[in-house]
Amino acid sequence: MKILEITYSLSSGGAERFVVDLCNELSKDNSNQVTLIAIVDDTIAQNKHYLPELSRKVEYICLGATSGFNISSFIRVFKMIRTLKPDIVHAHCNLLLLYLPALFLGNIKYIHTLHNIAEACLRFNFLKPINKLIYKRYVQPITISSICQLSYENLYKSQNAECIPNGRSPIGTTTELVNTRREIDCLKNTPNDKIFLHIARFDRQKNQGLLIKTFKRLYDENEQVQLLIIGAGHQNNDSVSSIECPRIHIFGEKKNIGDYLACADFFILSSLWEGLPISLLEAMSMGVIPVCTPAGGIPDVIEDGITGYLSESFSDDDFYSTIKRALADCEKIDKTNIIRDYNNKYSMVRCAKNYMTIYQTKDR
């Protein structure tokens, strides 16, 4: 089967991480010929963050566009699909890029994964009726969590989407683990300090303002905690880089995420909305206890008090009390339950098999 996966770039986002994992897993089947197209120019370093992790069995093509969302990009995507003649086109970008090929290049199955709630994936409201038509007749929509599925059904008044929860390939430590552990130990005031690790780009969706406010409050109470923030955009943002709190530490992007997770006591997210965060699955794969707001598909993943801690709402007090509860009760969490949940529900092996079922059975 000739499978073409399409993404805007291989920058350090969750959807981009997912696409690389999916391509790698699909390519393990020698009957599959997997090609990955990145739309925007990868001579810019940040656009190829995950490229070194792409399997050599996957053909990689960069279209070199200046933007993922302009007329030139639409034309380049159309021409590449026409040239490659794949059996499957699976897009992880805006549905608009599939309009032309879906309408004019037949004998191909088109799949579109919505990597967030449906409203967040709709770029312009006036496109809603066109999207609904495209999804109904030409392109199979895929959602990634129950809340995303519900948002799709409410937005488009349709039940034609399939739900495939995100997956993630197992991650581990690297040769940098010793240095990473030493780096983190140097940040601690006492050996008993608890390390909270936040992995996300700086974005309104991720709600880092709540995170920072809460840890300043914990600092004022002299709680022995350290917050490590990893991701793009934090160091260049004045509201973050100007933080005056000795227990909040801002890092840039890191490739050895597994090393930092191995040194962490908790993984923490303060998001306002989500699909199903890949970073959460990474933490689960290593048995790190998650502490999160109830955004998107997160409540599908975390069983409060069993496989992590989930705040009741997005309020300051609820998030604060959830962290306090985690600090007090974390010894009650059996980390093997977290890893078992990951293996049983969110491995990339399981996820790729579900996608292959869609590829093989959905006729558009």
C-alpha positions as CSV (number, residue, x, y, z in Angstrom):
1,M,0.0,0.0,0.0
2,K,1.3,3.4,-0.9
3,I,0.7,5.8,2.0
4,L,1.3,9.5,1.9
5,E,1.3,11.4,5.2
6,I,1.2,15.2,5.0
7,T,2.2,17.7,7.8
8,Y,3.2,21.3,7.8
9,S,6.6,20.7,9.3
10,L,8.6,18.5,11.6
11,S,8.9,21.2,14.3
12,S,8.7,20.3,18.0
13,G,4.9,20.1,18.3
14,G,2.8,17.1,19.4
15,A,1.2,16.6,16.1
16,E,4.6,16.6,14.4
17,R,5.9,14.1,16.9
18,F,2.9,11.9,16.3
19,V,3.3,12.0,12.5
20,V,7.0,10.8,12.7
21,D,6.0,8.0,15.1
22,L,3.1,6.9,12.8
23,C,5.3,6.9,9.7
24,N,8.0,4.9,11.4
25,E,5.5,2.3,12.7
26,L,3.7,2.0,9.3
27,S,7.0,1.5,7.5
28,K,7.8,-1.6,9.6
29,D,5.3,-3.5,7.4
30,N,7.3,-4.2,4.2
31,S,4.1,-4.2,2.2
32,N,3.7,-0.5,2.9
33,Q,5.5,2.2,1.0
34,V,5.4,5.3,3.3
35,T,6.1,8.8,2.2
36,L,6.0,11.9,4.4
37,I,5.6,15.4,3.0
38,A,6.5,18.4,5.0
39,I,5.1,21.6,3.4
40,V,7.2,24.4,4.8
41,D,10.9,25.1,4.2
42,D,13.1,22.8,6.3
43,T,16.3,24.8,5.8
44,I,15.0,26.6,8.9
45,A,16.3,24.5,11.8
46,Q,13.1,24.7,13.9
47,N,11.1,23.1,11.0
48,K,13.1,19.9,11.1
49,H,13.3,19.2,14.8
50,Y,12.1,15.6,14.5
51,L,13.7,14.8,11.1
52,P,16.7,12.9,12.5
53,E,14.2,10.5,14.2
54,L,12.4,9.6,10.9
55,S,13.1,6.0,9.8
56,R,15.2,5.6,6.7
57,K,12.4,3.4,5.3
58,V,10.2,6.5,5.1
59,E,10.7,8.6,2.0
60,Y,10.8,12.3,3.0
61,I,9.9,15.2,0.8
62,C,9.9,18.8,1.7
63,L,8.0,21.2,-0.5
64,G,10.0,24.2,0.6
65,A,7.0,26.6,0.9
66,T,7.3,29.8,2.8
67,S,4.0,29.1,4.6
68,G,1.8,26.1,5.1
69,F,-1.3,28.1,4.3
70,N,-1.2,29.9,1.0
71,I,-2.1,29.4,-2.7
72,S,1.4,28.2,-3.5
73,S,1.2,25.5,-0.8
74,F,-2.2,24.3,-2.1
75,I,-0.8,23.9,-5.6
76,R,2.4,22.1,-4.5
77,V,0.4,19.6,-2.4
78,F,-2.0,19.0,-5.3
79,K,0.9,18.4,-7.8
80,M,2.8,16.1,-5.4
81,I,-0.3,13.9,-4.9
82,R,-0.9,13.8,-8.6
83,T,2.7,12.8,-9.2
84,L,3.0,10.2,-6.4
85,K,-0.4,8.5,-7.0
86,P,-0.7,7.1,-3.5
87,D,-3.5,4.7,-2.3
88,I,-3.9,6.7,0.9
89,V,-3.5,10.4,1.6
90,H,-3.5,11.1,5.3
91,A,-3.3,14.8,6.2
92,H,-2.3,16.3,9.6
93,C,-2.7,19.9,8.4
94,N,-5.8,22.0,7.7
95,L,-8.5,20.3,5.7
96,L,-8.4,23.2,3.2
97,L,-5.2,21.7,1.7
98,L,-7.2,18.6,0.7
99,Y,-10.0,20.4,-1.1
100,L,-8.4,20.3,-4.6
101,P,-7.0,16.8,-4.5
102,A,-10.1,15.3,-3.0
103,L,-12.3,16.9,-5.6
104,F,-10.1,16.3,-8.7
105,L,-7.8,13.4,-7.9
106,G,-10.0,10.3,-7.6
107,N,-9.2,6.6,-6.8
108,I,-7.5,7.7,-3.6
109,K,-8.7,7.4,0.0
110,Y,-8.3,10.7,1.9
111,I,-8.0,10.7,5.7
112,H,-7.8,13.8,7.8
113,T,-6.9,13.8,11.5
114,L,-8.2,16.6,13.6
115,H,-5.5,17.0,16.2
116,N,-7.6,19.2,18.5
117,I,-11.2,20.0,19.2
118,A,-13.1,20.6,16.0
119,E,-13.5,24.4,16.6
120,A,-9.8,24.9,16.9
121,C,-9.2,23.1,13.6
122,L,-11.7,25.3,11.7
123,R,-9.6,28.2,10.4
124,F,-12.5,30.3,9.1
125,N,-16.2,29.9,10.2
126,F,-17.4,30.4,6.6
127,L,-15.7,27.2,5.6
128,K,-17.8,25.1,8.0
129,P,-20.5,24.1,5.4
130,I,-17.7,23.3,2.8
131,N,-15.8,21.2,5.4
132,K,-19.0,19.3,6.2
133,L,-19.5,18.5,2.6
134,I,-15.9,17.4,2.1
135,Y,-16.0,15.2,5.2
136,K,-19.3,13.7,4.1
137,R,-18.3,12.8,0.5
138,Y,-14.6,12.8,0.0
139,V,-12.5,12.7,3.2
140,Q,-12.7,10.5,6.3
141,P,-12.4,12.6,9.5
142,I,-10.5,11.1,12.4
143,T,-10.7,12.5,16.0
144,I,-8.3,11.7,18.8
145,S,-10.4,11.7,22.0
146,S,-14.0,11.5,23.1
147,I,-14.2,15.3,23.7
148,C,-12.8,15.9,20.2
149,Q,-15.3,13.4,18.8
150,L,-18.1,15.2,20.6
151,S,-16.9,18.6,19.4
152,Y,-16.8,17.3,15.8
153,E,-20.4,16.0,16.0
154,N,-21.7,19.2,17.6
155,L,-19.9,21.5,15.1
156,Y,-20.8,19.6,11.9
157,K,-24.0,17.9,13.1
158,S,-22.6,14.6,11.8
159,Q,-21.5,11.3,13.2
160,N,-19.3,10.2,10.4
161,A,-16.0,10.7,12.2
162,E,-14.0,7.8,13.6
163,C,-12.2,8.2,16.9
164,I,-8.6,6.9,17.2
165,P,-6.8,7.9,20.4
166,N,-3.3,9.2,19.9
167,G,-0.4,6.9,20.3
168,R,3.3,7.4,21.1
169,S,6.3,5.2,20.6
170,P,8.1,4.3,23.8
171,I,10.8,6.8,24.8
172,G,13.8,6.3,27.0
173,T,16.9,7.9,28.3
174,T,20.1,8.8,26.4
175,T,23.7,9.1,27.2
176,E,23.0,12.6,28.5
177,L,21.0,11.2,31.5
178,V,23.9,11.6,34.0
179,N,24.5,15.2,32.9
180,T,20.7,16.0,33.0
181,R,20.4,14.5,36.5
182,R,23.4,16.6,37.7
183,E,21.8,19.7,36.1
184,I,18.5,19.2,37.9
185,D,20.1,18.3,41.2
186,C,21.9,21.6,41.1
187,L,18.6,23.4,40.9
188,K,17.3,21.8,44.1
189,N,17.4,23.5,47.5
190,T,17.1,20.2,49.3
191,P,17.4,16.6,48.1
192,N,13.7,16.1,48.8
193,D,12.6,18.8,46.4
194,K,9.9,17.5,44.0
195,I,10.5,18.1,40.3
196,F,7.5,19.1,38.2
197,L,8.1,19.0,34.4
198,H,6.1,21.0,31.9
199,I,6.6,20.2,28.2
200,A,4.8,22.5,25.8
201,R,5.3,25.4,23.5
202,F,4.5,28.8,24.9
203,D,0.9,29.4,23.8
204,R,-2.4,30.7,25.1
205,Q,-3.8,27.2,24.7
206,K,-1.3,25.8,27.2
207,N,-2.2,28.4,29.8
208,Q,1.3,28.9,31.3
209,G,0.1,31.9,33.2
210,L,-1.9,29.7,35.5
211,L,1.1,27.4,35.9
212,I,3.5,30.2,36.8
213,K,1.0,31.9,39.1
214,T,0.4,28.6,41.0
215,F,4.1,27.9,41.5
216,K,4.8,31.4,42.7
217,R,2.1,30.7,45.3
218,L,3.7,27.4,46.3
219,Y,7.1,29.2,46.6
220,D,5.6,31.8,48.9
221,E,4.4,28.9,51.1
222,N,7.9,27.5,51.0
223,E,6.8,24.2,49.4
224,Q,9.9,22.2,48.3
225,V,9.1,22.2,44.6
226,Q,10.9,23.0,41.4
227,L,9.1,23.7,38.1
228,L,11.0,23.0,34.8
229,I,9.5,24.4,31.6
230,I,10.7,22.9,28.3
231,G,9.5,24.0,24.9
232,A,9.6,26.6,22.2
233,G,8.8,30.2,22.7
234,H,9.3,30.6,26.4
235,Q,12.7,32.2,26.4
236,N,11.6,34.9,23.9
237,N,8.4,35.8,25.7
238,D,8.7,38.7,28.2
239,S,5.9,37.5,30.4
240,V,7.8,34.2,31.0
241,S,11.5,35.2,30.7
242,S,11.0,38.0,33.3
243,I,9.7,35.6,36.0
244,E,11.3,36.3,39.4
245,C,10.9,33.0,41.1
246,P,13.9,30.9,42.0
247,R,12.0,27.7,41.7
248,I,10.8,28.2,38.1
249,H,13.3,27.3,35.5
250,I,12.9,28.0,31.8
251,F,14.6,25.8,29.2
252,G,14.3,25.9,25.4
253,E,13.6,22.9,23.2
254,K,15.2,19.6,24.2
255,K,15.7,16.5,22.2
256,N,16.4,14.3,25.2
257,I,13.0,14.6,26.8
258,G,13.3,11.1,28.2
259,D,16.2,12.1,30.4
260,Y,14.2,15.0,31.9
261,L,11.2,12.7,32.5
262,A,13.5,10.2,34.2
263,C,14.5,12.9,36.7
264,A,11.0,14.2,37.3
265,D,8.5,13.4,40.0
266,F,5.5,14.8,38.2
267,F,4.5,15.9,34.7
268,I,2.2,18.9,34.7
269,L,-0.1,20.6,32.1
270,S,-2.3,23.7,32.7
271,S,-4.0,23.7,29.3
272,L,-7.3,25.4,28.5
273,W,-8.1,23.0,25.6
274,E,-6.4,20.0,24.1
275,G,-6.9,17.1,21.8
276,L,-4.9,14.4,23.4
277,P,-1.4,15.6,24.4
278,I,1.5,13.6,23.1
279,S,3.7,14.9,26.0
280,L,1.2,13.3,28.4
281,L,1.6,10.0,26.7
282,E,5.4,10.3,26.9
283,A,5.2,10.9,30.6
284,M,3.0,7.9,31.1
285,S,5.3,5.6,29.1
286,M,7.9,6.3,31.7
287,G,5.6,6.1,34.7
288,V,5.8,9.8,35.6
289,I,2.8,11.0,37.6
290,P,0.7,13.5,35.6
291,V,-1.0,16.5,37.2
292,C,-3.3,18.2,34.7
293,T,-6.3,20.4,34.1
294,P,-9.4,18.7,32.6
295,A,-8.7,19.9,29.1
296,G,-9.8,18.0,26.0
297,G,-9.0,14.3,26.0
298,I,-6.9,14.4,29.2
299,P,-9.8,13.1,31.4
300,D,-10.0,10.1,29.1
301,V,-6.4,9.3,30.0
302,I,-6.1,10.1,33.7
303,E,-8.0,8.2,36.4
304,D,-7.8,10.7,39.2
305,G,-5.9,9.4,42.2
306,I,-5.1,6.1,40.4
307,T,-3.0,7.1,37.4
308,G,-2.5,10.8,38.2
309,Y,-4.3,13.9,39.4
310,L,-6.9,15.9,37.6
311,S,-8.2,19.3,38.7
312,E,-12.0,19.7,38.8
313,S,-11.8,22.9,36.8
314,F,-9.5,25.5,35.3
315,S,-9.7,27.8,38.3
316,D,-6.6,29.0,40.2
317,D,-7.8,27.3,43.4
318,D,-8.7,24.0,41.9
319,F,-5.4,23.7,40.1
320,Y,-3.5,24.7,43.2
321,S,-5.4,22.2,45.4
322,T,-4.7,19.5,42.9
323,I,-1.0,20.1,43.1
324,K,-1.2,20.1,46.9
325,R,-3.1,16.8,46.8
326,A,-0.5,15.3,44.5
327,L,2.3,16.4,46.8
328,A,0.6,14.9,49.8
329,D,-0.6,11.6,48.3
330,C,1.8,10.7,45.5
331,E,3.1,7.7,47.4
332,K,-0.3,6.1,46.9
333,I,0.2,6.1,43.1
334,D,1.4,2.8,41.6
335,K,3.5,3.9,38.7
336,T,3.2,0.4,37.1
337,N,-0.5,1.3,36.6
338,I,0.4,4.4,34.6
339,I,2.8,2.4,32.4
340,R,0.3,-0.4,31.9
341,D,-2.4,2.1,30.8
342,Y,0.0,3.5,28.3
343,N,0.9,0.1,26.9
344,N,-2.7,-1.1,26.7
345,K,-4.3,2.1,25.3
346,Y,-1.8,4.6,23.9
347,S,1.1,2.7,22.3
348,M,1.9,3.6,18.7
349,V,1.7,0.0,17.7
350,R,-2.0,0.0,18.7
351,C,-2.6,3.4,17.2
352,A,-1.0,2.4,13.8
353,K,-3.1,-0.8,13.6
354,N,-6.3,1.3,14.1
355,Y,-5.2,3.6,11.3
356,M,-4.4,0.7,9.0
357,T,-7.9,-0.6,9.6
358,I,-9.3,2.8,8.4
359,Y,-6.9,2.8,5.4
360,Q,-8.1,-0.7,4.3
361,T,-11.8,-0.4,4.9
362,K,-13.0,3.1,4.4
363,D,-14.2,3.8,0.9
364,R,-14.6,7.4,0.0
